[in-house]
Amino acid sequence: LQQGLSLTDPSAEKRAAALEFVLSMVHFGGQLGAPAILGSMQGKKSGEDSLEHLVTGLRTCAQAAAAHVVPFVYEPLNRYETNLFNRLAEAAAFLDANDLKNVVLLADLFHMNIEEHDIAAALLDAGRHVGHVHFADSNRQAMGHGHTDAAAVIAALREIGYAGYLSAEILPLPDPETAARQTISSIRSLLES
């Protein structure tokens, strides 16, 4: 977490500082046409007001992103990193229930491997809410070094009409260049099939 800050902190002062930092990323990226992502700074449920604080933060960030004509991206993380939303369906329902417009979900395949029973089915269920994908294998290495069914993931993304990016958030193993080459190779072969 950036300086111990989160959007769900019980302290209004810390939430305000977290929001200021996230908004600075929204405005910086927005100038380049790039969306900002809320991952670890979402925090954890620490009281009954946590979800209300999250709604407030997401709504503010989404409105700021809309001014730059980009979405704001929310990333469900695994249970070891947050106790807010760990699965795409839960996060999508939360966005709908709170009418959070201009907020999309980041489908991180590494986190999904931990939390989802079936990654492809989870992508199909989240559908229109999927706005970005972290393309990593089950062990956070380049695709092909773990057990993720990448072909099923690509098929699900095609079925929901996903037209966004596949970005590699992977460990640089055995070295950065090899990991990058493996990622490029796996994406190309999957998209060509």
N, C-alpha and C positions, 0 to 999 in steps of 0.2 A: 504494500500500500504506500502511496505517495505520502510521506511524512505522517503515517498513521491516520490518514484521513479517509472517511467514507461518507457516502450520501445517506447512510442509515444510522449514523452515530447518534446516540442520545443527546449529545451536546449540540445545541443550535450553532454555536460558534464553529465547531469542527465541521458540521454539515455545510455551513456557509463557505468555509475555506475549501472544502472538497468541491463544492459546486463551482466556486470561482476558478479552481484549477481545471476542472473538466470543461467549463465554458471556454477557457483559454485554448484548449485543444480543439473544441468545436469551431471556434473562430479562426484559428490557425489553419486547420485542415480545410475548412469551408472556403477560404480564399483560394485554395488550390482545387476545389471541387471534390475534396475527399471527406468522407464521413469520419466522425470520431467514434471510438468504441469504448463502452463502459464494461470493464471486466472486473478486476480485483477491487476497484474503488467503490463497488456497489455495497460492500460491507456484509454484515450478517444481521439476522434478526436478534436484537438484543432487548426487545421490549415490544409491547403491543402496538406502539406507534411506528415501528420500523417500516412496515409496508406503506404506510401513509407518507413517511419521509421519502421512500423510494419513488412513489408516484409523483410527488412534488418535484423531486430532482429530475426524473425522466421527462416530465412534462416541460420543465424549464429548458432542459437541454434539447429536446425535440423542437421546441419553438425556435430556439437559437439556430439549430441546424436548418430548419425550414427557411430561415432568412437567407441562407446560403444555397438553397435549393439542393440540399443533400439530406439523407435520412440520418437519424441518430441510431447507433447500433448497440443493442444490449446483449451481453454474452452470458447465457446460463453456464455456470461453472460446476465442477464436481463437488460432492458433499464434503470433501476434505478442505475445500477453499471457501465455501459459503453454505449457509443453510437457508438461503432465500429461494432461488429457483435453480434446480439441477437438471431438469428435463425440459425439452422444447415445448411439449404440450402444456405444461404448467405455466411456463412463461408466456406462451401465446394466449392462454386463457386469461392471464393477468392483464396483458395488454388490452384485450377485448373488454374485459370487465371494467377497466378504468378508462376506456376510450382514449388510449394513448396513441394518437395519430402521429405519423412520421417517426415511429420507433419500430425498427425491425430487429430480428434476432440473428445473432451470429451462431451458426451451427459449427461448433468446434468438435471435430470427429474424435479427438483424444478424450475430451470430457464426456462425449456421448458414449464412447466405448465403456466408460465406467458406469454411467447412469442409465442408459437406454437398453432395453431388452433387444431391440431390433433397430439399428441406426436408420436403415432405409425406410422402415415403417414410420419412425419418428419424423423423418423429413417429410414424408407424405402427409402426415397428420398436421404438421406445422404449416405446410403449404405456403401460402402467400406471405406469411410472417418471416420466412427465411430471406435475409437480406445480405448475408455474407457467409462464406464457408472457410474455416481453417482446415485445410486438407493435410491431415497427419495420420499416421497409422496408430494402432492401438497402444504402442509404446512411445509415442511422440517422435518416432523416427520417420524418415521418408517412407512413403507408401510402398509396400512390398516387403517391409522388414518386420511386420507384425501380422495380426490376423484379421484386420478389417476387410470386409468384402467390398472393395472399392468399386467393382462393377455394379453392384446393387446400389451403392451410393449415387453413382453417376446416373443410373437408370431412374432413381427416385428424383434426382434434381431435374432431369429432363422432363419427367412426368408432371412436376409442379410448375414447369415453365421457368425455372431459375435461369436468369441471364446475367448473374453477377460474376464476381471473381472467385477463383479458387486460390487462396493464398496459403503458402506453406509456413505454418508455425511449428517448426520441427527442431529437434536437437541436431547440431552440426556434426553428425557421426557418420562414418568414421572421421570425416573432415568436412568443412563447409562446402567445398567444391563437389565432392562426391555426393553429398546429401542433396545439393541443388540439382545436379545432373540426374540423380535417381528420381527426384520429384518431377522434373520436366519430362523425363522419359515415361514415367507412369501416367502422368496426365495426358500426354500425347497419345499413348497407346489406348487409353480408356476412351478418349474422345473420338478416336478414329474407328473404334469398334462398333 
